[in-house]
Structures are given as structure tokens and as C-alpha cells.
């Protein structure tokens, strides 16, 4: 018979070789790089300059958004003429929207006692905040269908029956500045308080806003510069720029 000899069992030691590409983890200037902590808090601590730039962009974006509509309004030309018939019927000319430059012809109607402005016997409402006063009164032909708003002072000779031209930004009782305070003032003066009633703000005309275009232009320019700064520097630190 043939003898079958079995080899003695041996322990074989296998070594595992890591074949993963480590070139991305090593290289010039990265030998001493520490492992970075994960998480939002750690990311915020590592990127203070980026976050500050983002904050500056947000601040100037908000400022630019608030002046954009006024900038556009200041570029408007001739006003849209509103007729008494249109106002009394509640139908404005096609395409007319809040914020447009409008004009109406009419005679102011006020009470007998103008020494008591803000009360019912004057028929002039007043809304005051931050040392600024806004006055409201009606026109004879439109009555409760339209209010005229003036800022700081009342026009001279309001009792003069001469017909005048009233021009300004189209608003309504629901969108005028200081809504709650205005509602109280209108009630005290016995004027209509419906939010849909048109208001012509004579204190804001394109001609007036053009005088402060340099300030608006500066705000928009700073916004554009902040965006360019953010894109250009990205996450560069402030020190050593």
C-alpha cells in the first residue's frame, strides 16, 4: 500500500495591504494638517471671514431692496390723470397700480374750525410719529372716495374754493405709513377708514425723489461692491490679504 503522509499543519500569517489612493490625503504642506472637526459649529468657527462677508451682503441687500421701488418711482414721467367720475365709481384707469404717479383736480373740503386740526369739526385727520406729521382731508367732488395726504404742513388757504391740482404717489388707507395711528386719526376727524379708499400722497413725487438719487445710488453701489467682494475673496481671511 502507498503511504499517504500529511504535511504538518502550519499557521500562515497574512498581511493586509491598503491599496487605497492616499495621494489626496498627503502632499506638500499637508503632512501636519490636523483632522477637522465636523459639524455646523466647527464650520462656523473655521469660516468667520466668509460669514462676515455674507452678513454685509445681506445688510446691503435689504437696504437696496427698500430703495429700489423709490428709485423706479423717481424715474416716472408724466402722472396718470384720475377723473372724479373714475374715483367715485371705484374704477381707476387701466394699468394704474398702487405706487404710480397720479394726478387729480379738485377743491379741498374742510371744517370751519381749523384751529382744532385732528378733531371732527376740522375734518382734517393727523397722524404723528417720530416728530413727523401726516395730514389727511377730502375733496369736495370725491368726498369719501378719496383722501389727500400732505406731510409736515397743511397747504395754504384750504378754505379757498379754487380748484387745484393734487399730484403724488397713489396709495390707499391700508398701505399708508403708520396704519394703526392713521386709523385712529381718521376716526377722530370723522373721515372714512376703509382700507381700500385711495390716497394721494402729495409728499412723494418723482421730482422730490430725484433730489435724493445720489443717496439711493450710493446704497445700490455699496450693495454691488459687497457682492463683488464676496465673490472675489471667497473665504480668504482678513489678515494677510
Phi, psi and omega in degrees: 000147175278140179266128177258115181261125178271139178290145177297139180294137179232145174277126179255125181263118180260137176252133181268127180255126178279113182261010180290150181285116180256011183294333180283341182265345181233164179152178181301128177081003183245001183295327184260008181290131181272155175294135183270138178289138180268162177119159182295317181299317179294322179295321179296319180293332181276346187233050181294323182292320178296317181294322178294320178295319178297320179297317179297318178298319180296319180298311181288333176294319177296316180297318181294323180293329181285334181261350183298316181293320178294323178298316179295319180296324180293343180271356182291151181263242182292144181285159172278125183276125177257135178264159178298320180298318180295318182292318181290333179268353180077017180245111178272160178305148181303133178088354180282130182228164174301137182098352179282159176273118186231170182211141177219149179250130181182174181248132180294144175238121183225171180281181183281328186255092180277359175281349181244052180299134182104347179250169190295326183286352175263338184057029176232120179269152178224136177232118185236135173205145176052043177065017177240134182245140177238127183252145180228137175208170184257171171250151185300313187283333183260340178049239185280005182266359180200142173237144174256132178247131173237156184246139174075306183224159175273148175299152179287150174055053178296336179277355178293123183287003180293135179288139181234167174257126180247119183235147177166192182280136179279123175228190169217172185300332180282343183246357181294162181295144178057063187304309184296316179296322179295319178302316179296318180294320178295320179296317180297326182271359180073027179262159182294148185239007181297133184297336184272357182291126181296147177228133174257113180273097184287349180280348180239103175239156177303326180296321179292316183293331178297335179291335181249019175303322179304321179292318178297318180297322179295320179295314179295321178296318178296323177297314179297320179294322180294321177294316179297322179296319179296314182291322185288310185274341180051249184248026180293139178290157180289322182281132176085017178294000000 
